[in-house]
Amino acid sequence: MRSGAKVAIVGGVFAVVAGGVGYGGYNLWNGITGGDSTVNARAESAPRTGPITDEEATAAAKDFLAAWAAGESDKAAQLTNDPVAAGPALLAYKEGAKVSKSVITPGTPVGPRVPFTVRATVSYEGVSKDLSYASELSVVRGLTTGRPLVRWQPAVLHPKLTAGATLRTGTAKVASVKAVDRNGVELTKEKYPSLGVVIDTLRQRYGAETGGTTGVETWIDSGSETVADTTLLVLRKGKPGTIETTLDAGIQAAAEKAVKAYGQASVAAVEPSTGAIRAVANSPAEGFNAAFQGQQAPGSTMKIVTAAMMMEHGIAGPDDRVECPPDVTWLGTPFENLDRFEIKNGTLTESFRRSCNTAFIKAIGPLNEKGVADTALGETARRYFGIGAVWEVGVPTTPTDGSVPASDGPETAASYIGQGRITMNALNVASLSATVRDGGFRQPYLVAKEYGDREFVTAERLPEGIASGLRKMMRSAATASDGTATEAMAGVPSPKGAKTGSAEVEGQGMSNSWFTGYSGDLAAAAVVQAGGHGGDAAGPVVAKVLKAG
């Protein structure tokens, strides 16, 4: 221990005080100094192997947490498996985040994992406040020495810290914002957890335009212009600026509650007549905004676009007869319906409402006399639905909003039923329903285009025959006795329409559950990971959101 350090016990934890600055933690015992040199020599000559024992996990965690708590960034770094990366991060924790004191309390190890809690004191310009949180570390063996070491990752310092990000304390870069819904109701992260990343992004992008004043804060600096910083602690408040969103607090509350029932789910709601986004929610709520940034196969919800393509190219309309056999082969690759059902002498509408895969493949066919190219589906998606363009929503979405790439061979057939390389998210699929309901694509947006002086994507309106045909098919799927969406949409006000979907994922036991629909002037879509049939999991989520509108 450094000369002049004083040790006192605080709440069962050693508090190391050096140079007038206190850092809570364990006494820096022989775990850091190395202890008996003879024992160390024997250990170095015969590196240990095998799983980390509970004793090793406890000791390694104890030594690392003690060094970190004492502000000894170099020593703590040497107790990790990546001291080159750990050293600067640990130093930034003390100096960049202005941590003047820290009490770190380990929990009970679970195998090589050791949970712990941190109670840090942040001090800046005469103001001090506590920052408390929980995190976890893992202990691994050094590759050459076999020595138990802490596996370094930024989340050890704080669970929200990622590679390239750093902890900072100082005058905020931009003023905080007060986000409000379309009726002026304040939207907070506490009441609407899914909006945390959204509000952080709105602040980073448009805070300077809202007229607020900056305060003093501790935050995670993402190090990226495209990833929002995250405020952890406010030491001195500034005056927040107000930013108006298109969200609806009532619909948002329903969306948050609906997805919370599932481990991984997302939902988005859009107003067809304007493109205004009325709700966005994810489970888990914090972190990645899957509703806007997810990229997954949309399953049979894609049949909305496929049906539009079929009508556009004169292959079949809502009342035309199409074959729906139990299975079909496309260039040697078999495709089949769920439980191998078939429809005899049925129409395209019947195949749509019962989600017959084979009808949407067989009617087009690899040698179809209409000469539909492998690029036709993507062209229809872009021309009428705005899919594949870059939507300036106001917060990050995917690099292109929805992707329907050109394909060949059996992959083309798979794309007609929303598999293959097609990717969408809840916002993209909600927009499909909104486009059908309104008769034309209106780019979804969360804040007015004046924020950031953004340009909105445009697309051709659906020809009236195609728009009315799609509405007829979606209405049938949501109201007919044998419609796959009828049960979920029961009680949802008319006019209404819907489409179910289930997307198979390699290595996943159950398919992802997809559902999209509209009611009045509100459209929504949801996806539930491993939720099975679209009407079983995602359907009730969408129905609850539509009812709230």
C-alpha positions as CSV (number, residue, x, y, z in Angstrom):
1,M,0.0,0.0,0.0
2,R,1.2,3.5,-0.8
3,S,3.0,5.5,2.0
4,G,0.7,7.6,4.0
5,A,-2.5,5.7,3.2
6,K,-5.0,5.2,6.0
7,V,-7.4,2.3,6.2
8,A,-10.8,2.3,7.8
9,I,-13.7,-0.2,7.7
10,V,-16.8,1.3,6.2
11,G,-19.9,-0.9,6.1
12,G,-17.8,-4.0,6.1
13,V,-15.6,-2.8,3.2
14,F,-12.1,-1.4,3.4
15,A,-12.0,2.3,2.5
16,V,-8.6,3.3,1.2
17,V,-7.8,7.0,1.7
18,A,-4.7,8.3,-0.1
19,G,-3.7,11.9,-0.7
20,G,-6.9,13.2,0.8
21,V,-9.1,11.4,-1.7
22,G,-11.1,8.3,-0.7
23,Y,-11.6,5.2,-2.8
24,G,-13.8,2.5,-1.2
25,G,-12.8,-1.1,-1.8
26,Y,-10.7,-4.0,-0.5
27,N,-7.4,-3.5,1.2
28,L,-4.6,-4.0,-1.4
29,W,-3.4,-7.3,0.1
30,N,-0.9,-9.7,-1.4
31,G,-3.3,-10.4,-4.3
32,I,-1.8,-7.3,-5.9
33,T,1.7,-7.3,-4.5
34,G,2.1,-11.0,-5.4
35,G,2.4,-12.5,-1.9
36,D,5.0,-15.1,-1.3
37,S,7.6,-15.1,-4.1
38,T,8.3,-18.9,-3.7
39,V,4.7,-19.8,-4.2
40,N,4.5,-17.4,-7.2
41,A,7.6,-19.1,-8.7
42,R,6.0,-22.5,-8.4
43,A,2.8,-21.2,-10.0
44,E,4.6,-19.7,-12.9
45,S,6.6,-22.9,-13.6
46,A,3.4,-25.0,-13.6
47,P,0.5,-23.0,-15.0
48,R,-2.9,-24.1,-13.8
49,T,-5.5,-25.4,-16.3
50,G,-9.1,-26.4,-16.1
51,P,-12.2,-24.5,-15.1
52,I,-11.9,-21.5,-12.8
53,T,-12.6,-22.5,-9.2
54,D,-14.8,-20.5,-6.9
55,E,-11.7,-19.7,-4.8
56,E,-9.9,-18.4,-7.9
57,A,-12.9,-16.3,-9.0
58,T,-13.2,-14.8,-5.6
59,A,-9.5,-13.9,-5.2
60,A,-9.1,-12.5,-8.7
61,A,-12.2,-10.4,-8.4
62,K,-11.1,-9.2,-4.9
63,D,-7.7,-8.0,-6.2
64,F,-9.1,-6.3,-9.3
65,L,-11.9,-4.5,-7.5
66,A,-9.5,-3.4,-4.7
67,A,-7.1,-1.9,-7.2
68,W,-9.9,-0.2,-9.2
69,A,-11.6,1.2,-6.0
70,A,-8.2,2.6,-5.0
71,G,-7.8,4.4,-8.3
72,E,-4.8,2.2,-9.2
73,S,-5.6,1.9,-12.9
74,D,-2.3,0.4,-13.9
75,K,-2.4,-2.3,-11.2
76,A,-6.1,-3.1,-11.9
77,A,-5.3,-3.3,-15.7
78,Q,-2.6,-5.9,-15.1
79,L,-5.1,-8.1,-13.3
80,T,-7.2,-8.3,-16.6
81,N,-6.6,-10.4,-19.7
82,D,-6.3,-7.1,-21.8
83,P,-4.3,-4.5,-19.8
84,V,-3.7,-2.4,-23.0
85,A,-7.4,-1.7,-23.3
86,A,-8.3,-1.8,-19.6
87,G,-5.7,0.7,-18.4
88,P,-6.9,3.8,-20.3
89,A,-10.5,2.9,-19.5
90,L,-9.9,2.6,-15.8
91,L,-7.9,5.9,-15.8
92,A,-10.8,7.6,-17.6
93,Y,-13.2,6.3,-15.0
94,K,-11.2,8.2,-12.3
95,E,-10.1,11.3,-14.2
96,G,-12.6,11.7,-17.0
97,A,-15.7,10.8,-14.9
98,K,-14.3,12.8,-11.9
99,V,-14.9,9.9,-9.4
100,S,-13.6,11.1,-6.1
101,K,-14.6,8.1,-4.0
102,S,-15.8,4.6,-4.8
103,V,-17.1,1.8,-2.7
104,I,-17.3,-1.5,-4.6
105,T,-19.0,-4.5,-3.0
106,P,-18.7,-8.0,-4.6
107,G,-21.6,-10.4,-4.5
108,T,-21.5,-14.2,-4.4
109,P,-19.7,-15.7,-7.4
110,V,-21.7,-17.9,-9.8
111,G,-19.0,-20.0,-11.4
112,P,-16.5,-17.7,-13.0
113,R,-18.9,-14.7,-12.8
114,V,-18.8,-12.3,-9.9
115,P,-21.5,-9.7,-9.5
116,F,-20.8,-6.5,-7.7
117,T,-22.2,-3.1,-6.8
118,V,-20.6,0.3,-7.1
119,R,-21.4,3.4,-5.0
120,A,-19.3,6.2,-6.5
121,T,-19.1,9.8,-5.6
122,V,-18.7,12.2,-8.6
123,S,-17.3,15.6,-7.8
124,Y,-17.1,18.6,-10.2
125,E,-16.8,22.3,-9.7
126,G,-17.8,22.1,-6.0
127,V,-20.8,19.8,-6.6
128,S,-20.8,16.1,-5.5
129,K,-23.4,13.5,-6.1
130,D,-23.6,9.7,-5.7
131,L,-23.7,7.4,-8.7
132,S,-24.8,3.8,-7.8
133,Y,-25.2,0.8,-10.1
134,A,-24.6,-2.9,-10.4
135,S,-22.3,-4.7,-12.8
136,E,-20.6,-8.1,-13.2
137,L,-17.2,-9.5,-14.2
138,S,-16.0,-12.9,-15.4
139,V,-12.7,-14.6,-14.5
140,V,-10.7,-16.5,-17.1
141,R,-7.3,-18.1,-17.3
142,G,-4.4,-16.3,-18.9
143,L,-3.6,-17.9,-22.2
144,T,0.1,-18.4,-21.4
145,T,0.3,-18.4,-17.6
146,G,-3.0,-20.0,-16.6
147,R,-3.3,-17.3,-14.0
148,P,-6.9,-16.2,-13.1
149,L,-7.6,-12.9,-14.7
150,V,-10.6,-10.6,-15.1
151,R,-11.9,-10.9,-18.6
152,W,-11.8,-7.3,-19.7
153,Q,-14.8,-5.6,-21.3
154,P,-16.0,-2.0,-21.0
155,A,-19.3,-3.2,-19.3
156,V,-17.2,-4.2,-16.2
157,L,-16.9,-0.4,-15.4
158,H,-20.5,0.3,-16.1
159,P,-23.2,-2.1,-17.7
160,K,-24.0,0.5,-20.4
161,L,-20.4,1.1,-21.4
162,T,-19.5,-0.3,-24.8
163,A,-16.3,-0.5,-26.9
164,G,-15.2,3.0,-28.0
165,A,-17.4,4.7,-25.3
166,T,-16.1,6.5,-22.3
167,L,-17.4,8.0,-19.0
168,R,-17.4,11.7,-18.8
169,T,-18.3,14.4,-16.3
170,G,-18.5,18.1,-17.1
171,T,-20.7,20.6,-18.8
172,A,-23.1,18.8,-21.1
173,K,-22.5,19.0,-24.8
174,V,-26.1,20.0,-25.5
175,A,-29.1,21.0,-23.4
176,S,-31.4,18.4,-22.0
177,V,-34.7,18.1,-23.7
178,K,-38.3,17.6,-22.6
179,A,-39.9,15.4,-25.1
180,V,-43.7,15.7,-25.4
181,D,-46.3,13.8,-27.4
182,R,-48.5,15.2,-30.1
183,N,-50.9,16.6,-27.3
184,G,-48.1,18.1,-25.2
185,V,-47.9,15.3,-22.7
186,E,-44.4,14.9,-21.3
187,L,-42.7,11.6,-22.3
188,T,-40.2,10.4,-19.7
189,K,-37.8,7.4,-19.7
190,E,-39.2,6.3,-16.3
191,K,-42.8,6.1,-17.5
192,Y,-42.0,4.9,-21.0
193,P,-38.8,2.8,-20.8
194,S,-38.6,2.1,-24.5
195,L,-38.2,5.8,-25.2
196,G,-34.9,6.0,-23.3
197,V,-32.7,5.6,-26.4
198,V,-35.1,7.7,-28.5
199,I,-35.1,10.7,-26.1
200,D,-31.3,10.4,-25.8
201,T,-30.9,10.5,-29.5
202,L,-33.4,13.4,-29.9
203,R,-31.3,15.4,-27.4
204,Q,-28.0,14.6,-29.2
205,R,-29.4,15.5,-32.6
206,Y,-31.7,18.4,-32.0
207,G,-31.0,19.6,-28.4
208,A,-29.2,22.7,-29.8
209,E,-32.4,23.6,-31.7
210,T,-34.7,23.6,-28.7
211,G,-33.5,26.7,-26.9
212,G,-32.4,25.0,-23.6
213,T,-29.3,25.7,-21.5
214,T,-26.7,23.1,-20.5
215,G,-26.0,21.8,-17.1
216,V,-23.3,19.6,-15.5
217,E,-23.7,15.9,-15.9
218,T,-22.0,12.5,-15.9
219,W,-22.6,10.7,-19.1
220,I,-21.5,7.9,-21.4
221,D,-19.9,9.4,-24.4
222,S,-20.6,7.0,-27.2
223,G,-17.7,8.2,-29.3
224,S,-20.0,8.1,-32.4
225,E,-22.2,10.7,-34.1
226,T,-24.7,8.0,-34.9
227,V,-25.1,6.6,-31.4
228,A,-26.6,8.7,-28.7
229,D,-24.8,9.6,-25.5
230,T,-26.4,8.4,-22.3
231,T,-26.8,10.6,-19.2
232,L,-26.1,8.8,-16.0
233,L,-26.2,11.6,-13.4
234,V,-27.2,15.3,-13.3
235,L,-25.0,17.3,-10.9
236,R,-26.5,20.7,-11.8
237,K,-29.6,21.1,-13.9
238,G,-29.7,23.3,-17.0
239,K,-33.0,24.5,-18.6
240,P,-34.3,21.8,-20.9
241,G,-35.6,22.6,-24.3
242,T,-38.9,21.2,-25.5
243,I,-39.0,18.9,-28.5
244,E,-42.4,17.8,-30.0
245,T,-42.8,14.3,-31.2
246,T,-45.6,12.6,-33.1
247,L,-46.0,10.0,-30.4
248,D,-49.3,9.5,-28.6
249,A,-48.9,8.9,-24.8
250,G,-51.9,6.6,-24.6
251,I,-50.9,4.4,-27.5
252,Q,-47.3,4.4,-26.3
253,A,-48.4,3.2,-22.9
254,A,-50.4,0.3,-24.5
255,A,-47.5,-0.6,-26.7
256,E,-45.1,-0.7,-23.7
257,K,-47.5,-2.9,-21.7
258,A,-48.1,-5.3,-24.7
259,V,-44.5,-6.1,-25.5
260,K,-43.5,-6.4,-21.8
261,A,-45.3,-9.8,-21.8
262,Y,-42.5,-11.3,-23.9
263,G,-38.8,-11.6,-23.5
264,Q,-38.0,-10.3,-27.0
265,A,-40.6,-8.3,-28.9
266,S,-41.1,-5.0,-30.6
267,V,-44.0,-3.0,-32.0
268,A,-44.5,0.2,-34.0
269,A,-47.6,2.2,-34.8
270,V,-48.0,4.6,-37.7
271,E,-50.8,7.0,-38.8
272,P,-51.6,6.1,-42.4
273,S,-52.9,9.5,-43.4
274,T,-49.7,11.3,-42.4
275,G,-46.9,8.8,-41.7
276,A,-46.7,10.1,-38.1
277,I,-45.3,7.5,-35.7
278,R,-47.7,7.1,-32.8
279,A,-45.8,4.5,-30.7
280,V,-42.6,2.4,-30.6
281,A,-41.8,-0.2,-27.9
282,N,-39.4,-3.0,-27.3
283,S,-38.8,-5.8,-24.8
284,P,-36.2,-5.5,-23.4
285,A,-37.0,-1.8,-23.2
286,E,-33.5,-0.4,-22.8
287,G,-30.7,-0.5,-25.3
288,F,-31.2,-1.6,-28.9
289,N,-34.3,-0.1,-30.6
290,A,-35.3,-3.3,-32.5
291,A,-38.6,-1.8,-33.7
292,F,-36.6,0.7,-35.8
293,Q,-33.3,-1.0,-36.3
294,G,-34.0,-4.7,-36.4
295,Q,-33.3,-6.7,-39.5
296,Q,-35.3,-9.9,-39.7
297,A,-37.2,-12.0,-42.2
298,P,-40.8,-10.8,-42.1
299,G,-42.4,-14.1,-43.0
300,S,-45.8,-14.0,-44.6
301,T,-46.5,-10.3,-43.8
302,M,-44.4,-9.9,-47.0
303,K,-47.3,-11.4,-49.0
304,I,-48.8,-7.9,-48.9
305,V,-46.0,-6.8,-51.3
306,T,-46.1,-10.1,-53.2
307,A,-49.8,-9.7,-53.8
308,A,-49.2,-6.2,-55.0
309,M,-46.6,-7.4,-57.4
310,M,-48.9,-10.2,-58.7
311,M,-51.6,-7.7,-59.4
312,E,-49.1,-5.2,-61.0
313,H,-47.9,-7.9,-63.4
314,G,-51.3,-9.3,-64.2
315,I,-50.7,-12.7,-62.6
316,A,-53.7,-12.8,-60.3
317,G,-56.2,-10.5,-58.6
318,P,-58.3,-10.9,-55.5
319,D,-61.0,-12.9,-57.2
320,D,-58.9,-14.9,-59.5
321,R,-58.5,-18.7,-59.0
322,V,-55.1,-19.8,-57.9
323,E,-53.8,-23.2,-56.9
324,C,-52.9,-23.9,-53.3
325,P,-51.5,-27.5,-53.1
326,P,-49.9,-28.9,-50.0
327,D,-46.4,-28.4,-51.5
328,V,-44.7,-27.0,-54.5
329,T,-41.3,-27.3,-56.0
330,W,-39.3,-24.4,-57.4
331,L,-36.2,-25.4,-59.4
332,G,-35.8,-28.6,-57.4
333,T,-36.4,-27.0,-53.9
334,P,-39.6,-28.0,-52.1
335,F,-41.9,-25.5,-50.3
336,E,-45.0,-26.4,-48.3
337,N,-47.8,-25.0,-46.3
338,L,-48.2,-25.2,-42.5
339,D,-49.4,-28.7,-41.7
340,R,-49.5,-29.3,-45.5
341,F,-53.0,-27.9,-45.8
342,E,-54.5,-27.2,-49.3
343,I,-57.2,-25.1,-50.8
344,K,-59.1,-26.5,-53.7
345,N,-60.4,-24.2,-56.3
346,G,-59.8,-21.1,-54.1
347,T,-59.2,-17.5,-55.0
348,L,-56.1,-15.3,-54.3
349,T,-58.1,-13.7,-51.4
350,E,-58.7,-17.1,-49.8
351,S,-55.0,-18.0,-50.1
352,F,-54.0,-14.7,-48.6
353,R,-56.3,-14.9,-45.6
354,R,-55.3,-18.5,-44.9
355,S,-51.7,-17.6,-45.7
356,C,-51.1,-20.3,-48.3
357,N,-47.4,-20.3,-49.1
358,T,-47.7,-22.5,-52.2
359,A,-50.2,-20.3,-53.9
360,F,-47.9,-17.3,-53.9
361,I,-45.1,-19.4,-55.3
362,K,-46.9,-21.6,-57.8
363,A,-48.9,-18.8,-59.4
364,I,-45.7,-16.9,-60.3
365,G,-43.5,-19.9,-61.1
366,P,-39.9,-20.0,-62.3
367,L,-41.1,-20.2,-65.9
368,N,-44.1,-17.9,-65.6
369,E,-45.3,-16.7,-69.0
370,K,-45.7,-13.2,-67.6
371,G,-41.9,-13.0,-67.5
372,V,-41.6,-11.7,-63.9
373,A,-38.0,-11.1,-63.2
374,D,-36.2,-12.0,-60.0
375,T,-35.9,-8.2,-59.3
376,A,-39.7,-7.6,-59.6
377,L,-40.5,-8.0,-55.9
378,G,-37.9,-5.5,-54.9
379,E,-39.0,-3.0,-57.6
380,T,-42.6,-3.2,-56.3
381,A,-41.5,-2.8,-52.7
382,R,-39.5,0.4,-53.6
383,R,-41.9,1.9,-56.1
384,Y,-45.1,1.7,-54.0
385,F,-44.0,1.0,-50.4
386,G,-40.8,3.0,-50.0
387,I,-38.9,-0.1,-48.9
388,G,-35.1,-0.1,-49.6
389,A,-34.8,3.7,-49.3
390,V,-33.4,5.7,-46.3
391,W,-36.2,7.1,-44.2
392,E,-35.3,10.2,-42.3
393,V,-37.4,9.3,-39.3
394,G,-35.6,11.6,-36.9
395,V,-33.8,8.8,-35.0
396,P,-31.6,6.0,-36.3
397,T,-33.3,3.2,-38.3
398,T,-31.6,0.6,-40.5
399,P,-29.1,1.6,-43.2
400,T,-31.9,1.1,-45.6
401,D,-35.5,0.8,-44.4
402,G,-36.3,-2.7,-45.3
403,S,-34.3,-4.8,-47.8
404,V,-35.6,-6.8,-50.7
405,P,-32.5,-7.6,-52.7
406,A,-32.4,-9.2,-56.1
407,S,-32.4,-13.0,-55.9
408,D,-32.2,-16.1,-58.1
409,G,-33.1,-19.7,-58.0
410,P,-35.1,-21.0,-55.0
411,E,-34.2,-17.9,-53.1
412,T,-36.6,-16.0,-55.3
413,A,-39.5,-18.3,-54.3
414,A,-38.5,-17.9,-50.6
415,S,-38.7,-14.1,-51.0
416,Y,-42.3,-14.3,-52.1
417,I,-43.2,-15.6,-48.6
418,G,-40.9,-13.3,-46.7
419,Q,-37.9,-15.6,-46.2
420,G,-34.5,-15.7,-48.0
421,R,-32.5,-12.5,-47.7
422,I,-35.4,-10.2,-47.1
423,T,-35.2,-8.2,-43.9
424,M,-37.7,-5.9,-42.2
425,N,-38.5,-4.5,-38.7
426,A,-41.7,-3.6,-37.0
427,L,-41.7,0.0,-38.3
428,N,-41.2,-1.2,-41.9
429,V,-44.0,-3.7,-41.7
430,A,-46.3,-1.3,-40.0
431,S,-45.7,1.0,-42.9
432,L,-46.8,-1.7,-45.3
433,S,-50.2,-1.8,-43.6
434,A,-50.3,2.0,-43.5
435,T,-49.6,2.2,-47.2
436,V,-52.5,-0.2,-48.0
437,R,-54.9,1.7,-45.7
438,D,-54.1,5.1,-47.2
439,G,-53.5,3.9,-50.7
440,G,-50.1,5.4,-50.8
441,F,-46.8,5.5,-49.0
442,R,-46.1,8.3,-46.5
443,Q,-42.7,8.1,-44.9
444,P,-42.9,7.4,-41.2
445,Y,-41.5,10.2,-39.0
446,L,-41.1,10.8,-35.3
447,V,-40.3,14.5,-35.3
448,A,-41.2,17.1,-38.0
449,K,-38.9,17.4,-40.9
450,E,-37.8,20.9,-39.8
451,Y,-35.7,19.3,-37.1
452,G,-32.4,18.8,-38.8
453,D,-33.8,20.1,-42.1
454,R,-34.5,16.5,-43.3
455,E,-35.9,15.3,-46.6
456,F,-38.7,12.6,-46.6
457,V,-38.8,9.7,-49.0
458,T,-41.6,9.6,-51.5
459,A,-43.1,6.8,-53.6
460,E,-45.8,6.3,-56.2
461,R,-49.3,5.9,-54.9
462,L,-50.7,2.4,-55.4
463,P,-53.0,2.1,-58.4
464,E,-56.5,2.1,-57.2
465,G,-57.2,-1.4,-58.3
466,I,-54.2,-2.7,-56.4
467,A,-55.0,-0.6,-53.3
468,S,-58.6,-1.8,-53.2
469,G,-57.5,-5.4,-53.9
470,L,-55.0,-5.4,-51.0
471,R,-57.6,-3.8,-48.6
472,K,-60.1,-6.6,-49.6
473,M,-57.6,-9.3,-48.9
474,M,-56.4,-7.8,-45.6
475,R,-60.1,-7.2,-44.5
476,S,-60.8,-10.9,-45.3
477,A,-57.8,-12.1,-43.2
478,A,-59.1,-10.0,-40.3
479,T,-62.8,-10.8,-40.4
480,A,-63.5,-14.1,-42.3
481,S,-64.2,-17.1,-40.1
482,D,-61.1,-18.9,-41.4
483,G,-58.9,-15.8,-41.5
484,T,-55.5,-16.3,-39.8
485,A,-55.9,-12.9,-38.2
486,T,-59.6,-13.0,-37.2
487,E,-59.2,-14.2,-33.7
488,A,-56.5,-11.6,-32.8
489,M,-58.5,-8.8,-34.5
490,A,-61.8,-9.6,-32.7
491,G,-62.9,-6.4,-31.0
492,V,-60.7,-4.1,-33.0
493,P,-62.9,-1.4,-34.6
494,S,-63.6,-1.4,-38.3
495,P,-62.6,-0.6,-41.0
496,K,-59.8,-3.0,-40.3
497,G,-57.4,-5.4,-42.1
498,A,-54.5,-7.6,-41.1
499,K,-51.9,-10.1,-42.2
500,T,-50.2,-12.8,-40.1
501,G,-46.7,-14.1,-40.6
502,S,-44.2,-16.6,-39.1
503,A,-40.6,-16.6,-40.1
504,E,-38.3,-19.6,-39.7
505,V,-34.9,-18.9,-38.2
506,E,-32.1,-21.3,-38.5
507,G,-31.2,-23.0,-35.2
508,Q,-34.4,-21.7,-33.5
509,G,-37.0,-24.2,-32.4
510,M,-40.0,-22.0,-33.0
511,S,-40.5,-19.4,-35.7
512,N,-40.7,-15.7,-35.1
513,S,-44.3,-14.4,-34.8
514,W,-45.2,-11.5,-37.0
515,F,-48.5,-9.6,-37.3
516,T,-49.5,-6.3,-39.0
517,G,-52.9,-4.6,-39.3
518,Y,-54.8,-1.4,-39.4
519,S,-57.9,0.0,-37.8
520,G,-59.3,3.4,-38.8
521,D,-56.3,5.8,-39.1
522,L,-53.8,3.7,-37.2
523,A,-51.6,0.9,-38.5
524,A,-49.2,-1.3,-36.4
525,A,-46.9,-4.2,-36.7
526,A,-45.2,-6.4,-34.1
527,V,-42.6,-9.3,-34.0
528,V,-42.1,-11.7,-31.1
529,Q,-39.0,-13.8,-31.1
530,A,-39.8,-17.5,-31.2
531,G,-43.5,-16.6,-30.7
532,G,-44.7,-19.2,-33.2
533,H,-47.7,-18.4,-35.4
534,G,-48.4,-14.8,-36.1
535,G,-51.8,-14.7,-34.6
536,D,-50.7,-16.3,-31.3
537,A,-48.1,-13.9,-30.0
538,A,-47.6,-10.8,-32.2
539,G,-51.3,-10.6,-33.1
540,P,-52.5,-9.7,-29.5
541,V,-49.7,-7.1,-29.3
542,V,-50.9,-5.3,-32.4
543,A,-54.6,-5.6,-31.4
544,K,-53.9,-3.9,-28.0
545,V,-52.1,-1.1,-29.7
546,L,-54.9,-0.6,-32.3
547,K,-57.5,-0.6,-29.6
548,A,-55.6,2.1,-27.8
549,G,-55.8,4.3,-30.9
